[in-house]
Amino acid sequence: MVVRYHVTSTLNRTSIARYGLDWNRMGAARGIAGSLRPEQPGCFLCASEWERDWFVRMNNTDGPVDVWEVHGVEAEDLIESPEGSYYFPGVIPRNRVRLVLQDVPPVAR
């Protein structure tokens, strides 16, 4: 089974734990790239630990982030954004995500 990752502000933890990954619920915090609203109609997912760690380092949320494991999303389920990252165009239910890293502090720049 393929494991993917989602990196997000810790402020989203309660919502994700309750509803899963739902891009319509964005609003508790800025996106990992600093956006104030969803950049695409879906949830961005990382395909590798290297990519996951890159998003953790990029963190523009002004605070710590969490990393969630995502199960049950195959490559053909993803759409490539204009920036070259991949997102799932829908909601990922709570039973397919698991918190694996929490409160990762921003990297000093």
KEKE-3310 file (N, C-alpha, C; in steps of 0.2 Angstrom, whole numbers, plus 5000, padded with zeros to 4 digits):
npx = (5004:5003:5010:5006:5009:5003:5006:5003:4998:4998:4987:4976:4974:4964:4952:4956:4957:4944:4936:4944:4954:4950:4948:4939:4937:4948:4955:4958:4971:4985:4990:5003:5012:5010:4998:4981:4970:4963:4974:4971:4957:4957:4967:4984:4997:5011:5023:5034:5046:5056:5050:5040:5048:5054:5042:5040:5051:5049:5038:5028:5019:5020:5021:5022:5020:5011:5012:5004:5000:4994:4983:4977:4977:4980:4992:4986:4974:4978:4981:4991:4997:4999:5011:5018:5016:5007:4989:4975:4959:4947:4939:4947:4944:4943:4947:4957:4968:4982:4990:5007:5019:5020:5019:5030:5043:5045:5058:5073:5077)
npy = (4994:5011:5025:5041:5059:5073:5089:5101:5116:5115:5121:5116:5103:5098:5099:5091:5079:5077:5078:5073:5076:5090:5101:5111:5116:5124:5137:5139:5141:5148:5141:5129:5134:5147:5153:5161:5155:5140:5134:5125:5115:5104:5092:5094:5082:5072:5062:5055:5053:5062:5073:5076:5081:5092:5101:5102:5110:5121:5127:5140:5145:5152:5146:5130:5114:5099:5082:5071:5055:5047:5036:5025:5032:5033:5035:5038:5044:5057:5075:5085:5101:5118:5122:5110:5102:5088:5085:5079:5078:5080:5075:5068:5055:5053:5041:5037:5044:5048:5054:5057:5065:5078:5096:5101:5112:5128:5130:5139:5154)
npz = (5000:4996:5004:5008:5012:5021:5025:5037:5046:5064:5069:5062:5066:5075:5067:5056:5063:5066:5054:5044:5029:5022:5010:5009:5022:5025:5034:5047:5048:5038:5022:5019:5010:5013:5008:5009:5006:4999:4986:4976:4971:4982:4992:4995:4993:4998:4990:4995:5008:5007:4999:5008:5019:5013:5011:5025:5028:5020:5026:5029:5038:5049:5061:5071:5062:5058:5052:5042:5039:5024:5018:5005:4993:4976:4963:4951:4956:4958:4954:4945:4950:4943:4949:4950:4961:4968:4971:4979:4972:4981:4997:5010:5020:5038:5043:5034:5037:5047:5061:5062:5064:5075:5080:5074:5073:5065:5052:5056:5046)
capx = (5000:5006:5009:5008:5009:5000:5009:4999:4998:4995:4980:4971:4974:4957:4948:4958:4955:4937:4933:4949:4957:4944:4951:4934:4938:4954:4954:4961:4978:4987:4992:5010:5015:5008:4991:4976:4964:4965:4977:4968:4952:4959:4972:4991:5000:5018:5024:5040:5048:5060:5046:5037:5053:5054:5037:5041:5056:5046:5033:5026:5013:5022:5021:5023:5016:5010:5013:4999:5001:4987:4982:4972:4977:4985:4995:4981:4969:4981:4981:4997:4996:5004:5018:5022:5015:5001:4984:4969:4953:4941:4940:4950:4940:4947:4949:4962:4974:4985:4995:5013:5023:5016:5022:5037:5044:5048:5065:5075:5079)
capy = (5000:5017:5030:5048:5063:5079:5094:5107:5119:5112:5124:5112:5096:5096:5098:5084:5073:5076:5078:5071:5081:5093:5108:5116:5118:5128:5143:5140:5144:5149:5135:5128:5139:5154:5155:5162:5151:5134:5135:5121:5112:5098:5092:5092:5076:5071:5055:5052:5057:5068:5078:5078:5085:5098:5105:5104:5115:5127:5130:5148:5146:5156:5141:5123:5110:5092:5078:5066:5049:5046:5029:5023:5037:5030:5040:5040:5048:5064:5080:5090:5108:5121:5122:5104:5097:5084:5085:5074:5083:5079:5075:5061:5053:5053:5034:5036:5048:5046:5059:5054:5070:5084:5101:5102:5120:5131:5130:5146:5156)
capz = (5000:4995:5009:5006:5017:5021:5030:5038:5052:5070:5070:5058:5069:5078:5061:5053:5068:5066:5048:5039:5025:5018:5008:5010:5029:5026:5037:5054:5047:5031:5019:5020:5006:5015:5005:5014:5004:4995:4980:4972:4974:4985:4997:4993:4996:4996:4988:4998:5014:5005:4998:5015:5023:5009:5013:5032:5028:5017:5031:5029:5042:5055:5067:5070:5058:5059:5047:5042:5034:5021:5015:5000:4987:4971:4958:4946:4959:4960:4949:4946:4950:4939:4952:4950:4966:4967:4975:4978:4971:4985:5004:5012:5026:5044:5044:5030:5039:5054:5063:5063:5067:5077:5083:5071:5073:5058:5052:5056:5040)
cpx = (5004:5005:5011:5007:5006:5004:5005:5000:4995:4988:4975:4970:4967:4952:4949:4956:4948:4934:4938:4951:4952:4946:4945:4934:4944:4952:4957:4968:4980:4990:5000:5014:5014:5001:4986:4970:4967:4968:4974:4962:4953:4965:4979:4994:5007:5019:5030:5042:5052:5056:5042:5042:5054:5048:5037:5046:5053:5041:5033:5020:5014:5021:5022:5018:5016:5011:5008:5000:4994:4988:4977:4971:4982:4987:4990:4975:4971:4981:4987:4995:5001:5011:5022:5021:5008:4996:4978:4963:4947:4943:4943:4948:4945:4950:4955:4968:4976:4991:5002:5019:5019:5021:5029:5038:5047:5055:5068:5078:5084)
cpy = (5006:5022:5036:5052:5070:5083:5100:5110:5115:5115:5120:5105:5094:5095:5092:5078:5072:5074:5074:5077:5084:5100:5113:5119:5122:5135:5145:5143:5144:5142:5135:5132:5146:5157:5156:5158:5145:5136:5131:5117:5104:5098:5090:5086:5075:5063:5051:5056:5063:5074:5081:5083:5092:5103:5107:5110:5122:5131:5138:5149:5150:5152:5134:5119:5103:5089:5072:5061:5048:5040:5029:5028:5035:5036:5043:5044:5056:5068:5084:5097:5112:5122:5116:5099:5094:5085:5081:5079:5080:5078:5068:5060:5052:5046:5032:5040:5046:5051:5056:5058:5076:5090:5102:5110:5122:5131:5138:5148:5161)
cpz = (5000:5001:5007:5012:5016:5026:5030:5045:5058:5071:5067:5061:5072:5072:5057:5057:5067:5059:5042:5035:5020:5017:5009:5017:5030:5029:5044:5054:5040:5029:5020:5016:5008:5012:5011:5012:5000:4988:4974:4975:4977:4990:4994:4997:4993:4995:4991:5004:5012:5003:5004:5018:5019:5011:5021:5032:5025:5021:5031:5033:5048:5062:5066:5065:5060:5052:5047:5037:5031:5017:5010:4994:4982:4967:4953:4949:4960:4953:4950:4945:4945:4942:4952:4956:4965:4973:4974:4978:4975:4993:5005:5019:5032:5045:5039:5031:5046:5056:5065:5066:5069:5081:5080:5070:5066:5058:5052:5049:5041)
residu = (MET:VAL:VAL:ARG:TYR:HIS:VAL:THR:SER:THR:LEU:ASN:ARG:THR:SER:ILE:ALA:ARG:TYR:GLY:LEU:ASP:TRP:ASN:ARG:MET:GLY:ALA:ALA:ARG:GLY:ILE:ALA:GLY:SER:LEU:ARG:PRO:GLU:GLN:PRO:GLY:CYS:PHE:LEU:CYS:ALA:SER:GLU:TRP:GLU:ARG:ASP:TRP:PHE:VAL:ARG:MET:ASN:ASN:THR:ASP:GLY:PRO:VAL:ASP:VAL:TRP:GLU:VAL:HIS:GLY:VAL:GLU:ALA:GLU:ASP:LEU:ILE:GLU:SER:PRO:GLU:GLY:SER:TYR:TYR:PHE:PRO:GLY:VAL:ILE:PRO:ARG:ASN:ARG:VAL:ARG:LEU:VAL:LEU:GLN:ASP:VAL:PRO:PRO:VAL:ALA:ARG)
# end
